[in-house]
């Protein structure tokens, strides 16, 4: 009888963990290629910060200003969620630079430089700061 009660509790917990930890992120990653990154973010999984970074890499090269603004706001969310993630600071710095927001560019680039001064992509930002 005790084993039956344990199974009744354990099986739903395992199914929930399987869905949240495997199936939901899988659906989000498929949505990136099929429906776009905005749809992938709607799944609200633990990989959202990586989806935003992928979007930022595309936005840096994009010729659509509204997309660049959307991704910039998403990257600001990344920084709120993970304030020590240097890659987020690097990507948002390039987005600010591309938008011509010099004050925000300088602020985020200096933060990236403070977090990881020896990183190669941070040094590239430093060259932009010195211009």
C-alpha positions, 0 to 999 in steps of 0.5 A, spaced: 500 500 500 505 504 501 508 503 494 502 505 491 501 511 495 509 513 493 507 511 486 501 516 485 505 522 488 512 520 484 509 519 477 505 526 476 512 529 479 516 525 474 511 527 468 511 534 470 519 534 471 519 531 464 515 536 461 518 542 464 525 540 463 525 536 456 519 537 452 517 545 453 525 547 451 524 542 445 518 546 443 521 552 444 528 550 440 523 548 434 519 554 434 526 558 433 526 555 426 519 554 425 515 560 428 520 565 430 524 567 436 518 571 439 514 564 439 520 561 442 520 566 448 512 565 449 514 558 452 517 561 457 523 556 459 529 556 462 533 557 455 530 564 454 536 567 455 539 563 450 534 565 445 535 572 446 542 572 445 541 568 438 536 574 437 541 579 438 546 576 434 541 576 428 539 583 430 546 586 430 546 585 422 539 586 421 536 592 417 529 592 420 530 598 426 523 595 429 526 588 430 533 591 433 529 595 438 525 589 440 531 585 441 534 590 445 528 590 450 529 583 450 536 583 452 535 588 457 531 583 460 537 578 460 541 583 463 536 583 469 535 576 469 543 575 469 546 581 471 553 577 471 553 574 464 558 578 460 556 575 453 549 579 454 553 586 456 557 585 449 551 583 445 547 589 448 553 594 447 553 592 440 545 593 439 546 600 443 552 602 438 548 600 432 542 604 434 546 610 436 545 610 443 552 612 445 551 613 453 548 606 454 553 603 449 558 606 453 555 604 460 554 597 458 561 596 454 564 599 460 560 594 465 562 588 460 570 590 461 569 591 468 566 583 468 571 580 463 577 585 462 581 579 458 576 577 454 577 578 446 570 580 444 570 585 450 577 588 448 573 589 441 568 593 445 574 597 448 576 599 441 569 602 439 569 605 446 576 609 444 573 611 438 
